[in-house]
Amino acid sequence: MKKLSWIVLALMLLAVDGFAASAEYQARYDTGYGLFSRGRFTQAVRHFRNMLEDDRSNDLSDNCQYWIGESYFNLKQYDQALIEFDRVLTFPGTNKREDALYKIGDCQEKLGQPEKAKEMYLRLLAEYPDTRHSTYVLKAIETLGQP
């Protein structure tokens, strides 16, 4: 019975340690998002990249990657934004997939790649028929590729 108590205690300590690490990551994420929200995009990129170097498996890691893409998009560096949004799709089970697909299409539009943008928007609609981006995407699909 005594051995079982030590095992339970060890598991509890691991859970507390994991919670502390998660809370720390959340606080760091909030700091990075604050940088982004204040328009400090270059600093936000650096901050989120440092977080990903420290831990790519945290539940917020895909969000960090997404905000890196948004930062480059806001800096009008669409080539780099496209790369960063594509990286979001590499995170299994990401909650940012729908938005990343939309932003990939948006980057392709900005880069003068109408066929690729249209293809991405169609993919977005196939995967997320009720996407909140549908109003814009449906209009874009109609006009992309037309002279």
C-alpha positions in Angstrom: 0.0 0.0 0.0 2.9 2.4 0.8 4.4 1.8 -2.7 1.0 2.7 -4.3 0.9 6.0 -2.3 4.3 7.0 -3.7 3.2 6.2 -7.2 0.1 8.3 -6.7 2.1 11.2 -5.3 4.6 11.0 -8.1 1.8 11.1 -10.7 0.2 14.1 -8.9 3.5 15.9 -8.9 3.9 15.3 -12.6 0.4 16.6 -13.3 1.1 19.8 -11.3 4.4 20.2 -13.1 2.7 19.8 -16.5 0.0 22.3 -15.5 2.7 24.8 -14.4 4.5 24.3 -17.8 1.2 24.7 -19.6 0.3 27.9 -17.6 3.8 29.3 -18.4 3.3 28.6 -22.1 -0.1 30.2 -22.0 1.4 33.3 -20.4 4.1 33.5 -23.1 1.5 33.0 -25.8 -0.6 35.9 -24.3 2.5 38.1 -24.4 3.2 37.2 -28.1 -0.5 37.8 -29.0 -0.2 41.1 -27.3 2.7 42.1 -29.4 0.8 41.1 -32.5 -2.3 43.0 -31.4 -0.3 46.1 -30.9 1.1 45.9 -34.4 4.6 44.8 -33.3 4.7 42.1 -36.0 8.4 41.6 -36.2 8.7 41.2 -32.5 5.7 38.8 -32.5 7.4 36.6 -35.1 10.5 36.4 -33.0 8.5 35.7 -29.8 6.4 33.0 -31.4 9.4 31.4 -33.1 11.2 31.2 -29.7 8.2 29.5 -28.2 8.1 26.9 -31.0 11.8 26.3 -30.6 11.1 25.5 -26.9 8.1 23.3 -27.4 6.3 22.4 -30.7 4.0 19.9 -29.0 2.1 22.3 -26.7 -1.6 22.7 -27.5 -0.9 26.3 -28.4 2.0 25.6 -30.8 -0.2 25.6 -33.9 -1.6 28.9 -32.8 1.9 30.3 -32.5 2.6 29.2 -36.0 -0.6 30.7 -37.3 0.2 34.1 -35.7 3.7 34.0 -37.3 1.8 33.8 -40.7 -0.5 36.6 -39.8 2.4 38.8 -38.7 4.1 38.3 -42.1 0.8 38.9 -43.8 0.4 42.2 -42.0 4.0 43.1 -43.0 2.9 42.4 -46.6 5.5 39.7 -46.9 3.1 37.4 -48.6 5.7 34.9 -49.8 6.8 34.2 -46.3 3.2 34.4 -44.9 2.3 31.6 -47.4 5.1 29.4 -46.1 4.1 30.0 -42.5 0.4 29.4 -43.1 1.3 26.2 -44.9 3.3 25.1 -41.8 0.1 25.4 -39.7 -1.3 22.5 -41.7 1.5 20.2 -40.5 0.2 20.3 -36.9 -2.0 17.3 -36.4 -5.5 18.2 -35.3 -4.9 22.0 -35.5 -7.8 24.2 -34.7 -6.3 26.8 -37.1 -6.6 24.7 -40.3 -9.7 26.4 -41.6 -8.2 29.9 -41.1 -4.8 28.8 -42.5 -6.4 27.4 -45.7 -8.3 30.7 -46.1 -5.1 32.8 -45.6 -3.1 30.6 -48.0 -5.7 31.5 -50.7 -5.5 35.1 -49.6 -1.7 35.1 -49.9 -1.9 33.5 -53.4 -4.3 36.2 -54.5 -2.0 38.9 -53.2 0.9 37.2 -55.0 -1.0 37.2 -58.3 -1.7 33.5 -58.4 -5.4 33.5 -59.1 -5.7 29.8 -60.2 -3.9 28.6 -57.0 -6.0 30.9 -54.9 -9.2 29.6 -56.5 -8.0 26.0 -55.9 -7.3 26.7 -52.3 -10.7 28.4 -51.8 -12.4 25.4 -53.3 -10.5 23.1 -51.0 -11.5 25.3 -48.0 -15.2 25.0 -49.0 -14.9 21.2 -49.5 -13.4 20.8 -46.1 -15.4 23.4 -44.3 -18.7 23.9 -46.2 -20.0 26.2 -43.5 -16.8 28.3 -43.2 -17.2 31.8 -41.8 -15.1 32.9 -44.8 -17.7 31.7 -47.3 -19.1 35.1 -48.3 -15.7 36.4 -49.4 -14.5 33.0 -50.8 -17.6 32.5 -53.0 -17.2 36.0 -54.5 -13.5 35.4 -55.0 -14.1 32.1 -56.8 -16.5 33.8 -59.2 -14.0 36.5 -60.1 -10.6 34.8 -59.9 -9.1 33.9 -63.3 -11.5 36.1 -65.2 -9.9 38.8 -67.3 
